[in-house]
Amino acid sequence: MSDTSSRDQSRDNAMSVAAISHERPQSDDNVWTRRLVLFLRVMAVLAVAKGLYHWAQVTGFVGGEDDAFEYQPMAWQTATVYFAVIELVAAVGLWLATPWGAVVWLTTVVSMAVIELMFPAIYGGSLLVVAIEALLLTAYLALAWMAARERPP
C-alpha cells in the first residue's frame, strides 16, 4: 500500500512540475489582437491618470486658491466633473478590453476634442490636445481594423 501511494505521489509531483514548466506555444495568429489589448491597457492607465487629475482639480489637490474649483465658471466645473467620472469609467472598460469600454473611451476622446475646438473658453482651446486625441483615435481604429482582419468571418 505504501509503495502504491509513493508512486502516486511521485507521479503527482511530476505532473505538477510539468504543468508549471510547460510553456504555451506562442502563436502568431492573434498578434494584432494582442497589440490592440496592449494599446487598450495603456489607454486605461492614461484614462485613470486623467480621471484622477480631474478629481484632483475638483477636490483642490492641484492648483492654488485662485484656481479653486468653486471659483471657476460653471462650464469649466461641469466639464471637469464630467471628465472626472467618464475617464475612470472608460479606464475600467478599457482595462477589461470590453466593447463598452472602447465606446466610453471614444466618447471621452470626441468630447475633449469638441470642447477644445468648439468651446475654447472652457479649457483654452489647445490644438495640441486635439492632435494627440486624434492620433490616439487613429491608432485605435488601425489596431481594431487589423485585429478584425485576423479573425475569420
NORVEN-V669633 format. One record per run of one state. SS is the DSSP state (@ for helix, = for strand, . for the rest). FROM is the first residue (numbers start at 1). TO is the last residue. If there is no record, write none. Layout:
BEGIN
{{SS:FROM:TO} {SS:FROM:TO}}
END
This chain:
BEGIN
{{.:1:1} {@:2:21} {.:22:27} {@:28:59} {.:60:68} {@:69:71} {.:72:73} {@:74:95} {.:96:98} {@:99:118} {.:119:119} {@:120:123} {.:124:126} {@:127:149} {.:150:153}}
END
